[in-house]
Amino acid sequence: MLIKNGTVHTMDGPVIDRGFVAIREGKIAQVGDMTQCPENWEGEVYDAKGGHILPGYVDAHCHLGMFGDAVGFEGDDGNEASDPCTPQLRAIDAINPLDRCFEEARRGGVTAVLTGPGSANPISGQFAALKTNGHWVDEMILKAPAAMKLALGENPKMVYNERHETPMTRMAIAAIIRENLRKALEYGEKLERAAEDEDEEKPDYDAKLEALLPVVRGELPVHIHAHRADDIATGIRICKEFGLKYVIVHGTEAHLIADLLAEEGAPVITGPSIGDRSKPELANMTIENPALLTMAGVKVAICTDHPETPVQYLPMCAGVAVKGGMIPEAALAAITRWPAEIAGLGDRIGTLTPGKDADVVVTTAHPLNWLSRVELVLIDGEPV
């Protein structure tokens, strides 16, 4: 397909005021201004008619398919709130790709998401990155696992306080995370010794510790649910102790420590930004958070936390960030390029770079204009 006559937001270079995107075999083949547009194109041609052409949106943190839309408890599979440590849980075993919210995501231009367990447990389970088009999760996966979910602060405190079980304090939440990370290190050492010496006894299989091995080996990042500044600091403290790769998720008070986060090189997935201050941790919520972090030099992505904010409103969340002071092109990067890079998928999605997956959105006006309409969405070069 050839998409022409549009403002092209490549997200890896300058905006092209009047340009085209050429697609072959599901990949971006060529991008340029209309003076370079291929003549006598063999294949479908789509005229953007002065609209905007950009990469498909990427929601860096949501629970799409984990909490069934309008079905209540039967479809509520996001939190196994019976054990504070559940790293062995895999999002791919709970995601329902036939949930109608996937269609709404596609219609809104969201072509890829990171989705997974909620924040009931200090160690919640494995997130997956997937395309939003398909009927079979196994065929939609970009990366699984994509991250290990950790949660600090109010949510696990509230869940287990109601059960009168540990953890009921921030100290206990951190202790549970440390304890299990240390056990995973020891488990891995025992496996290595057994592999090197046949006289060494191999430890019994442990699903939890097996799931944590790639985390403590630095192969799988942790995504840390943290709103308050002190919880963010605790998450980073633990990660530095164990040498973990990490991303801060939500970061409601991240703007209060923006310079420190920039010094640490800590990426932050902000949001949801549309909603009320429904709990104490959200007391300092502000739509200026993404702008302040970006100005401090922090790599920022914007998320919906679906179903907190419905996934199709991801560009509206970016628009709210612009109202809070973020430069429009930076806000677009926060729902395209930066979430892709934070997820380790920058080589496949997030920019209109030749060779990458042809996940493309065409809108009637600037994509962050609330009155703009999504006219065309491609995933792997196919209209969806």
C-alpha positions in Angstrom: 0.0 0.0 0.0 1.0 3.6 -0.7 -0.3 6.3 1.7 0.2 9.7 0.2 -0.6 13.4 0.6 -0.4 13.6 4.4 1.7 15.2 7.2 4.0 12.4 8.1 5.2 12.1 11.7 8.1 9.6 11.4 9.0 10.0 15.1 12.6 9.4 14.2 13.1 12.6 12.3 11.5 15.9 11.3 7.8 16.1 10.5 7.3 15.9 6.7 4.6 18.5 5.8 3.5 16.8 2.7 4.7 13.2 2.3 4.0 9.6 1.8 4.6 6.2 3.4 5.2 3.1 1.1 4.5 -0.4 2.5 5.6 -3.7 1.1 5.1 -7.2 2.6 3.9 -5.8 6.0 6.9 -3.6 6.5 7.7 0.1 6.0 9.5 0.3 2.7 10.0 4.0 2.0 9.1 7.4 3.7 9.6 10.8 2.1 8.1 14.0 0.8 5.8 13.9 -2.2 8.6 14.9 -4.6 10.0 11.4 -3.9 6.7 9.6 -4.1 6.9 6.5 -6.3 5.2 6.8 -9.6 3.1 4.1 -11.2 2.8 2.3 -7.8 1.7 -1.3 -8.2 -0.8 -1.9 -5.5 -3.4 0.0 -3.4 -3.0 3.7 -3.0 -4.6 5.6 -0.2 -5.0 9.4 -0.3 -4.7 10.9 3.2 -6.1 14.2 1.7 -4.0 16.4 3.9 -4.5 14.4 7.1 -1.7 13.0 9.3 0.2 9.8 9.0 2.0 8.3 12.0 3.1 5.1 13.7 0.4 3.1 15.5 0.0 4.1 19.1 1.6 1.9 21.8 0.1 1.7 25.3 3.0 1.0 27.6 0.9 -0.1 30.5 -2.6 -1.4 30.6 -4.7 -4.5 31.5 -6.4 -5.0 28.2 -8.0 -8.4 28.0 -7.4 -9.1 31.7 -10.5 -7.5 33.1 -13.5 -8.5 30.9 -15.6 -5.6 29.5 -19.0 -5.5 31.1 -18.9 -9.1 32.4 -18.1 -8.7 36.0 -16.2 -11.3 38.1 -16.4 -14.0 35.4 -13.9 -12.0 33.3 -11.9 -10.5 36.2 -8.5 -12.2 35.8 -6.1 -9.4 36.6 -5.3 -10.1 40.3 -4.6 -13.4 42.0 -5.0 -11.8 45.5 -4.4 -15.0 47.4 -0.6 -14.9 47.6 1.6 -11.8 47.7 4.2 -13.4 45.5 3.0 -14.7 42.2 5.8 -14.2 39.6 4.9 -17.5 37.8 1.6 -16.0 36.6 1.6 -15.2 32.8 -0.6 -12.6 31.3 -1.0 -14.7 28.1 -3.0 -17.3 30.1 -5.6 -14.6 31.1 -5.8 -12.3 28.1 -9.1 -12.6 26.1 -8.4 -11.3 22.6 -12.1 -11.4 21.8 -12.9 -8.8 24.5 -14.5 -6.0 22.5 -12.0 -3.5 23.9 -9.4 -4.9 21.5 -11.6 -3.7 18.6 -12.0 -0.3 20.3 -8.2 -0.1 20.6 -7.8 -0.8 16.9 -10.4 1.8 16.0 -8.6 4.3 18.2 -5.3 3.6 16.5 -3.7 1.6 19.3 -1.8 -1.1 17.5 0.3 -2.5 20.3 0.0 -2.8 24.1 1.9 -4.1 27.2 -0.8 -5.8 29.3 -0.7 -7.9 32.3 -1.6 -8.4 36.0 -2.8 -5.7 38.4 -1.2 -4.4 41.5 -2.7 -6.5 44.3 0.6 -8.3 44.9 4.2 -7.0 45.6 5.2 -9.5 42.9 2.3 -9.8 40.5 3.4 -11.7 37.4 4.5 -11.5 33.8 3.4 -8.8 31.4 3.2 -9.4 27.7 3.6 -7.2 24.7 1.2 -7.9 21.8 -0.4 -6.5 18.7 -4.1 -5.6 19.2 -5.3 -7.5 16.1 -6.1 -11.2 16.3 -8.3 -13.9 17.8 -5.5 -16.1 19.2 -3.1 -14.6 21.7 -0.2 -16.8 20.7 -0.3 -15.2 17.2 -0.5 -11.6 18.6 2.6 -11.7 20.9 5.5 -9.4 20.3 7.3 -10.4 23.4 6.3 -12.6 26.3 7.3 -12.2 29.0 7.9 -8.5 28.4 8.3 -7.5 32.0 7.8 -8.7 35.6 5.2 -6.6 37.5 6.1 -5.4 41.0 3.7 -3.2 43.1 4.5 -0.9 46.0 2.4 1.2 48.3 -1.3 1.4 48.8 -2.7 -1.3 46.6 -1.0 -4.4 48.1 -1.3 -2.8 51.6 -5.1 -2.5 51.2 -5.6 -6.0 49.7 -3.7 -7.8 52.5 -4.8 -5.5 55.3 -8.4 -6.5 54.5 -7.3 -10.2 54.8 -5.3 -9.5 58.0 -2.3 -11.0 56.4 1.2 -9.8 55.5 2.1 -7.4 53.9 0.2 -4.6 55.7 3.1 -2.1 55.6 5.5 -0.7 53.0 8.3 -2.4 54.9 6.7 -5.8 54.5 6.1 -5.2 50.8 9.7 -4.4 50.2 10.8 -7.4 52.4 8.7 -9.8 50.4 10.3 -8.6 47.1 13.8 -8.8 48.5 13.3 -12.2 50.0 12.1 -13.7 46.8 14.8 -12.1 44.7 17.4 -13.4 47.0 15.8 -16.9 46.9 15.9 -16.7 43.1 19.6 -15.9 43.2 20.3 -18.8 45.4 18.1 -21.1 43.3 20.0 -20.1 40.2 23.4 -20.7 41.9 22.3 -24.2 42.9 21.2 -25.0 39.4 24.5 -23.8 38.0 26.5 -25.9 40.5 24.4 -28.9 39.7 25.0 -28.4 36.0 28.8 -28.2 36.5 29.1 -31.0 39.1 27.1 -34.2 38.8 27.6 -34.8 42.5 25.7 -31.6 43.4 22.0 -32.2 44.1 19.7 -30.3 41.7 17.1 -28.3 43.6 13.5 -29.2 43.3 11.6 -27.3 40.6 10.1 -24.1 41.9 7.8 -22.2 39.5 8.1 -18.9 41.3 11.9 -18.9 41.4 12.1 -20.1 37.8 10.1 -17.1 36.8 12.3 -14.8 38.7 15.6 -16.1 37.3 15.5 -13.9 34.2 14.8 -10.9 36.4 17.8 -11.4 38.7 20.0 -12.3 35.7 19.2 -8.9 34.2 17.4 -10.4 31.2 13.8 -9.3 32.1 13.0 -5.8 33.4 10.7 -5.1 36.3 7.8 -2.7 35.9 7.2 -1.1 39.3 3.8 0.2 40.2 4.6 3.2 42.3 2.7 6.5 42.8 4.3 8.2 45.8 7.9 9.6 45.6 9.0 7.4 48.5 7.7 4.3 46.9 9.5 5.2 43.7 12.7 5.6 45.7 12.1 2.2 47.4 11.7 0.5 44.0 14.9 2.0 42.6 16.7 1.1 45.9 15.8 -2.6 45.6 16.6 -2.7 41.9 20.1 -1.2 42.5 20.7 -3.7 45.3 20.0 -6.6 42.9 21.2 -5.0 39.7 17.8 -5.2 38.0 16.6 -3.4 34.9 13.5 -1.4 35.8 10.8 1.0 34.7 8.6 3.1 37.0 4.9 2.8 36.2 2.4 5.6 37.0 4.9 7.8 38.9 2.2 10.1 40.1 4.7 12.0 42.2 7.6 11.6 39.9 7.6 15.3 39.0 8.5 16.0 42.7 11.8 14.1 42.2 12.3 14.6 38.4 16.0 15.6 38.6 16.8 12.6 40.7 15.0 10.3 38.3 17.0 11.8 35.4 20.2 11.2 37.3 19.3 7.6 37.8 18.3 7.2 34.1 14.9 5.9 35.3 12.2 5.7 32.5 8.7 6.5 33.7 5.4 5.4 32.2 3.0 8.1 33.4 -0.8 7.8 33.8 -3.6 7.5 33.8 -4.0 11.2 33.7 -7.8 11.3 33.2 -9.7 10.6 36.4 -10.2 11.7 39.9 -7.9 11.5 42.9 -9.7 8.4 44.1 -7.1 7.4 46.8 -4.5 9.0 49.0 -1.6 8.1 46.7 -3.1 10.3 44.0 -3.2 13.5 46.1 -0.4 15.1 44.0 -1.7 14.0 40.6 -1.2 16.7 38.0 -1.5 16.8 34.2 1.9 18.6 34.2 3.7 15.4 35.3 4.8 14.2 31.8 5.9 17.7 30.8 8.0 18.3 33.9 9.6 14.9 33.6 10.4 15.4 30.0 11.9 18.8 30.7 14.1 17.2 33.3 15.5 14.7 30.8 13.5 11.6 31.9 12.3 9.2 29.1 8.5 9.3 29.4 5.7 7.2 28.0 2.0 7.8 28.5 -0.4 5.0 29.4 -4.1 4.6 29.9 -3.9 1.8 32.6 -7.0 0.4 30.8 -9.7 -0.1 32.0 -9.0 2.9 34.3 -9.0 5.0 31.2 -10.4 3.1 28.1 -7.5 2.2 25.9 -8.9 4.0 22.8 -8.4 7.3 24.6 -4.6 7.0 24.6 -4.1 9.9 22.2 -6.5 12.0 24.4 -4.2 11.3 27.3 -1.3 12.6 25.3 -3.4 15.6 24.4 -4.0 16.3 28.1 -0.2 16.1 28.6 0.1 18.9 26.0 -2.4 20.9 27.9 -0.1 20.4 30.9 2.9 21.9 29.0 4.3 19.0 26.9 5.4 19.8 23.4 2.9 18.1 21.0 5.6 16.1 19.1 7.1 14.9 22.5 3.6 13.8 23.6 3.2 11.8 20.3 6.6 10.2 21.0 5.3 9.2 24.4 2.6 7.1 22.8 4.7 5.8 19.9 8.5 5.8 20.0 9.3 5.9 23.7 6.9 3.1 24.9 8.3 0.9 22.1 11.8 1.6 23.2 11.0 1.2 26.9 9.5 -2.2 26.0 12.6 -3.3 24.1 10.6 -3.2 20.8 12.1 -0.2 19.2 13.5 -2.3 16.4 10.0 -3.3 15.3 7.5 -0.6 16.2 7.1 3.0 17.3 8.5 4.9 14.3 7.9 5.0 10.6 11.4 3.7 9.8 12.0 1.5 6.7 12.2 -2.1 7.7 9.9 -1.8 10.8 6.5 -3.3 11.1 3.9 -1.4 9.0 1.7 -0.4 12.0 0.3 2.9 10.7 -2.5 5.3 11.6 -4.0 8.0 9.4 -6.1 10.8 11.0 -8.1 13.6 9.5 -6.4 16.3 11.6 -3.5 16.5 14.1 -3.8 13.2 16.0 -3.9 15.0 19.4 -6.8 17.2 18.3 -9.9 15.7 20.0 -12.0 16.5 16.9 -9.6 14.5 14.7 -10.9 11.2 13.4 -9.0 8.0 12.8 -9.5 7.2 9.1 -7.2 4.2 8.5 -5.3 1.8 10.8 -2.8 -0.8 9.5 -1.2 -3.6 11.5 1.6 -5.4 9.7 0.5 -3.6 6.6 -3.1 -4.9 6.7 -6.1 -2.6 7.2 -7.8 -3.5 10.5 
